[in-house]
Amino acid sequence: MKKIFFLVSLACSMFASTLYMSYSSNVGRLNPLLATDSTSSEISGWVFDSLFKYDKNGQLTTQIAKNYRFIDQTTLEIVLRDDVYWSDGVKITSKDVVFTYEFAKNPKVFTPYVENFRKVESVKAKNEQTVIVKYKEPYFKALETWLMPLIPEHILKDEKEPMTSKFNFAPLGSGPYILKKLEQGSDIEFVANKRYFDGEPKIQNIKYKFLPDSSSAFMMLKTGALDIGSLTPMQLKLQSDKDFLDRFRIVENPGMNYTYLGFNLKREKFKNPKVREAISKAIDRKALIDLLFFGHAKVATGPFLEGSYAYNPKVQIPKRDVAAAKRLLKEAGYGPNNPLAFEISTNSNNPIRMLAAQIIQRQLKEAGITAKIRAMEWQAFLNTVVDPRNFDTVLMGWSMPLSPDAYSIWHSSQIDKKAGFNFIGYKNVKVDELIEKAEKSVDRKVIAEYYQEIYRLIVEDNPYIFLYVPNSITAVSKKIKNVEPSIVGIMHNQIKWEKME
């Protein structure tokens, strides 16, 4: 009998399927409350779950939460499922919810995500499976607050130094996969969580290859060494032959992120709104899209997702006007004998962004503006440029959530927050007031009016030059079955994927 069991186990291990993917920049902290860059967020997303999530239609639904109800306008009761466990077998309880909240509020923890809880007055365990959340006032994102993944109380409760904890690079979660191996600049491996409450993933292993260059990732896709990968429009249009298209399914959706040129508003030259407007008028966004994306992108007109309640359709696509740019620069005291000069800082491992910087540099030169480019690896860029505010301008990107919250990026209270998102130093009293009014409303129509006005005012101020929203283009091996594209991407049902060899 033991021999039969051994042979069955051996057969299962031999045929256990593996999903091969890639990542392009070093991983930061994987504690989800500390994961502030896209790579770290993606990696930690396999390991952790939240009380709530977005379904494939972009609607908020329960995950670890079983159900919920509002006792009154400021009191939320959340009942947890009783079949959810941490990957070490310890059951998730209300203690973990309370601890996640207290961890974010810990003065030793530096995270912009603490602002998600700014309207929370208290979080208390009613019993093992029930949590009572008291808000300071009616809050339009009371449920979205709990999209934040939970972290384990029994592992971290005695941690003295949360920012340097070993947990940040060897996390234990409740998600569909367990981190098996993490080597910076090398492979990252996951194994399926057999205890996962929503069913053990059908694909047993996930393996990430470190490929900082997108052309290398594309070559590995073409050879079949990767199952999934993002494509640039150039790769899709000019480098994808019939054999590749026969073996891969191309999934293209409107993007949910935008790229921008952000000003350090504490630098004297950028305090003048005429300077910012001149730079905006000197840039040809349509040319950027044509050159970089072959039409697989849109011009970004502002900070919120098109189609969301926050998007303002009345804000027009800005057009290039070099003559107007020169006139504004002259009014600001700049000209041939005193040219405006500044530095564009960005991350070197994003080839499209690097090309964008070079195109912008050339466009600005036509308006008499001198721009130098400084590029470095992503983590070094964050640590030495963004966090210490050591830049003139930054060429970066933000994701655009389905239900946006302007506070962390655009409210002036966040300017001097350590590891905060308002690192450009934007301040507009009217925008602050509108953000605060929107937070106190639960009427979606009223909130939409506030947010569309926020959109207009931010664009008018030019703290960012909003550039483009690239389409999301993903190649998925046709060996992978049950992939369902949706508004939230393709990963929403990954545990049901099967890989056919």
N, C-alpha and C positions, 0 to 999 in steps of 0.2 A: 504493500500500500504506500509506504514511504517512497519507494522507487517511482511509482506512478505519479505521486505528488511532485516529486523532484523534476520528472520529465515534463509535466504540465507547466511548472514554474519556469523551467528552462525555455520551453517553447514560447511562453508569453514574453519573456525577456528578449528572446531573439527577434520577435516580431513586434515589439513595442514601437509604436511610430514616434517619429521626432519631427517637430516643426522647426525649420531652419530660417532664421531671420538675421538682421544685422543692426548694429548701432554705430554712430559716427563720432561720438564725443565721450570723454571719460564720465563715469557715473559719479554724481555727488551723493549726498546722504539719501538713504532709501527709507528712512522713517517718513511716512507720507506727510506728516506735519512739517517736515523740514526739506522735502523734495521740491525745489523751486524751479528747476530747469526741466525741459521737455524729456530728456533722456531718463533722468532719475524718476520722473513721474510715470513714464511708460513702464520702466522696469518694476517699480513698486506697485504698479497697478495690477500685476499678476498675483501679488502676494496678499493684498489687503482688500477688504470690502467695507461698505458703508451701510448706514441704516437705510438710506434711500439711494436711488440711482435713476438715470434716464433710460426709458425703454427704447425700442428701435424706432418708435414714432416721435421721440423727443419729449415724451410725457413723463413726469415724475412718478415713480412707483417705488414700492418697498423692496428692500433687499434683506438686510439683517432684521429690520423691523417687520413684525407680523402685521400690525395694524396701528392706527393712531387716531386721536380725536382732539379737537380743541375744546377744553373745558370752558374757557371763556376766550376773549379776544387776545389775551396775553399769556394763556397757560396751555401748554401742549403736553398731552399724555402719549407716550410711545410705548407700545408693548413689543418686546423682542420675541423672535422665534425661539423655541426651546430646543432646537436641533442644530445649533451652530456652534462649532468648536474651533479653538485655535489649533494650529497644526500639530501641537504637542499633546492634544487630547483634552485640554482644559476647556470647560464650557464657557461660552461668552455670556456674560450677565450684565446687569445694569451698572455694576461696579466699573466695567470697562468703558461705558459711555461717560460716566462721571469723570473717570480718570483721563480720558481723551480731552475733555473740556479743561480739566485742571492742568494738564500737561501744557496745552496751548497757552494758558494764562500764567504759567510759571515764569517768574522774572529772569530765570537762567536760560530760558528758551527764546531764541530770536527767530521769529517766523512771521512773514506777512499774513499767514493764514489766521493768526489770532484775531484779525479784524472780522473774520467770519462770525465770531462770537460776540462782537461788540454790543449787540442788542440783547444779549442773554444776561439776565439778572442772577439766575441760579439754575443748577442742574442737580437734581436729587433722586436717589433711588427710592422708589415707593416700596418695591419688593425686588426679588431676584431678577424678575423679567420685565419690570415696569419702571419707566423713568418719567419724572415730571420736570419739564423745562418751563421756567418762568421767564418771560421777556419783559424788558423795561417798559415797552409800549407795543401797540399793534405793529407788526413787522411783516412787510410784503414777502420776505424771503425766509420766513420762519422754518419751513421744511427744508429749503435749499441749504440752510446752515448745516444740516446733517448729511450732506453729500461728502463731507470730510470723512475719510476712512477712520475706523476705530483702531486703537493700538492697545496692546495687552497690559492690563494693570499688574498681573502677577509677575511679569518679566521686568517691568520698568519702575515699579513703585519705589524701589530702594536706590534707584540710579541717582548719584550725586552730581554728575556732570553730563546732562542730556545731550549737549551739543557734540561731545566727543565720545559718546557711548559706542561700544562695539556693536550694539543693536543697529546702529545707523548703516552698517555695511554687512550685517548678518541678521536681517530682520526675521521675525516670526509673526506670521499673520494668519488670516482665516480665509484667504482667497483661494481660487481654483488651483494655484500652483505653489510649490515650496521652492525657495531658492536653494540650489544645491552647490553652486560654484560661482564665485565672483572674482575675477582678476582684472584689474584696471588695464585697459589696452589689450585685452585678450578675450577669451570666451566667457560668456555668462550662461549658466545652465539652470533649468528648472525641471522639477519632476511633478507629476500630477498629485494633487492633494486627495488622497483616498477618502478623507473624512468630509470632503466638501458637501455642504448641505444641499446644493442644487444638483448633485450628481457628479461622480468622478469624471473629469474630462476624458473624452475618447482618445485624444492625442496625449500620449503619456509623457512626452518630453518636449521641452522647448530649448533650443540652443541658439544664442546670439553670437555672431561673429563680429569682431571689432574691425570695421572698415571705414576709416575716416574720410576716404575719397569716394564720392558717389560713382565715379566711373568703375572703380574696383567692385563695388556692390553690384553694379549693373552687369559686369562681366561674370560675376558669380551667379547671378540670376540666370544669365544666358546659358551657363554650363549646367544648370540644375542644382548647384550647390546651395542655393537659397530657394525657399518656397514662396516667400512674400517679399516684396520690396517696393519702395516708392520710386517712381520714374520722373525724370525731368521731361518737359515737353520735347526737348531736343532728342532725348533718348527714344521717346515714343514715336516721334515723327520721322527721324532720320536714321535711327540705329536699330529699329525693331524689324527684323526680317520675318518672312512668312513662317519659318520654323519656330521662331520665338512666339509669334502670335497664335500658332497652333497649339503650343504647350502652355500658354498663360492666358488667363482671363484678365482683361483690362477693366478696372472699375474706376470711373471718373465721376467725381462729385464736386459741386461748388465748395470752395475752401471755407474753413472756419477759423482762419488766421490771417492776419494782415502784417505787412512789413512797413516799417516807418523809419524816418530819420528824425531822431529826437534831440532837442536842444538842451544843453545844460543852462537852465535859465538863471543860474547864479553867476554865470560869466557875463561880464559887462556888455559885450558886443551883442549878446542875444536878448538882453532886456528890452531892446528897442524893437517894437512890433513891426516897424518898417523893414528891418533887416530880415526878420523871419518871413515876412510876406514876400520880400524880394527873392529870397532863396526858393520859396514855394513857386513863384512865377517863373523862375529860371529852369525848373525841372519839367521835363516832358514825360509824364507818366505813361501816356499811350505808347511812346517810343520804347519805354522800358518793357512794357508788356509784349510789344511786337518782337523786340530783340531777344528777350529772355524766355518768353513763354509761347511764342507762335500763336498767340490768341487764347491760350488755355489759362486765362486769368482775367480779373476785372480790376478797374481802377478803384482803389479804396477811397471813399469820400469822407470817412469818419470812423469812430472807434467801436461801433456796435454792428452786430451781424445783420446783413440785409435779410428782410423777412421777419425779423424779431420786432417786438413792440417798441424797442428802443431806437430802431433805425429811422432816420429822418429822410424821406424820399425827396424833400424839397431842396436839400443841399446838392448843388450841382457839381458835376465833375470839373475840377479846375483845369483850365487850359493854359498852355505855356504862353508867356508874353515877355520876351527878353527885353524889349524896349521899356516896358513898365518896370521890370526888375531893375534895370539900370537907373531909371528915374528915381525909384524908391531908395536905392543905394546912395545916390547923389544927395537926396534929402537927408539921409542919415549920416552924411559926412564922408562917404567913400567914393573913390573914383580912380582913374588911371594912376595918379600920383600917390594914392593911399588906398590900395585895393583891400577889399575884405578877404581875410585869409583865416581858415580854420581847419581842424582835423576831423576826419570821419573815422571813428573806431568801430570795428566789427569783428566777428569771429571768422577765423580762416578756414574752418572745416565745412563751411557752407558755400559751395562754389557759385551758386546763383547769386547769393548775397555779395560775394566778392566781385562778380561781374557787374552787379547793380551799382556797387560803389564806384567802379571804374567809369561806367556810363554817366552816372551823376557827376563825377569829377569833370568829365569832358563837357557836359551840358552847362555846368556852373562856369567853366572857363569862358564860354561864349558870352556870358553876362559879366565878365570881368572879375569873377570870384575865383580865388585860389584855394583848392581843397587838397589836403594831403590825406593819404589812407594809412591807417594803422590797423593791422590785423594780427590776431593771435588765437591760440587754441581756446576752446569754449570756457573751460573752468578757469584758466588764467585770465581770460577776458572778464569773467564775472568778478573774480577775486581782486584784480588789480586795476580794473577800469570802472565797472558798473558800481559795485558796492561802495568803493571809496569816492565815487563821483569824480573820478579823475579823467574827464573827457570834455571836449568841446561839443561834439555830437556823437550819437551812437546810431548805427544802422542795425535794427533789431526787429523782432516780431512778437506779437501777442496772439494768443488764441482768443476766439470770440465765443463765449458760452451761449447756450440757448436762452438762459435767463441771466442777463448781465448785472453786475454790481459795480457801479462806477466808483465806489468809495475808495478801494485800496489803491487805485491808480491815479484818480483825479481829485480826491479831496485833499485840501492843503494840510490837514492834520498829519498826513502820511509823509510829508517831505523829509523830515529828519528821523524817521523810523529806521532803526538798524535793520538791514535786509528788507526794507520796504520797497514797494513797487513804484512810488512816485519819486523816483530817483532823479528826474529832470528838474524837480522843484516847481511844479505848476501850481499856481494859486489864482483863483478867480472867486471872489466872494459870492457872486450870483450862482456859480456852479455849486459851490459848497452848500448854499441855501437850498437849491433844487434837489441835490442829493439827499439832504436831510429830510426835506418834505416828502420825497418819494418813499423813503424808508418807513415813514410813519403811516403811509396809506396802504390799504388793502384793496383798493379799487384799481383794477388793471387799466381801465381807461384813463384815469387820472395819472397813474404811474407812467403810462405811455406818453402823455402830454409833457410831463416833467422831463422824461428821459430824451425825448426828441428835441426839447429845448437845450438840454445839456449837450447833446450831439452838436447842435448848431453853434453854440457858444464856444465849444472846444475847437471846432474847425475854424471859426472866426479868429481865435487867438493864435493859431498856428504854433502850439507848443511842440507838436509833431508835424512833420510833413507826411501825411498819409499817402502811401505809394501804391501798393497793389495787394490784391487778394488772389493768390494762386489757386487754381483748381487742385484738388487732391487726386493724384493719379497713382493707382496701386496695381501692380501686377501680382496676380495670385495663381499659383500653379493649379492646373486643372486636375492634379492629383488630389487636391483638397476639396472635399465635398461638404455640402450644407452651408456654404458661405452665403449670407444674406445682406446685400448692401442696404444701408439705411441712412437716415439723416445724421445719426451719431457715429457713422463709420461701419466697418465690417466686423469689428471685434465683439460686438454686443452678444453674439451667440457662440463664441469661440469654443466653449466646452462641448458643443454638439458637432464640431467639425470632425471629419474623419479623413485620414490620409490613405489613399489607395496606392499601393506599391506595384 
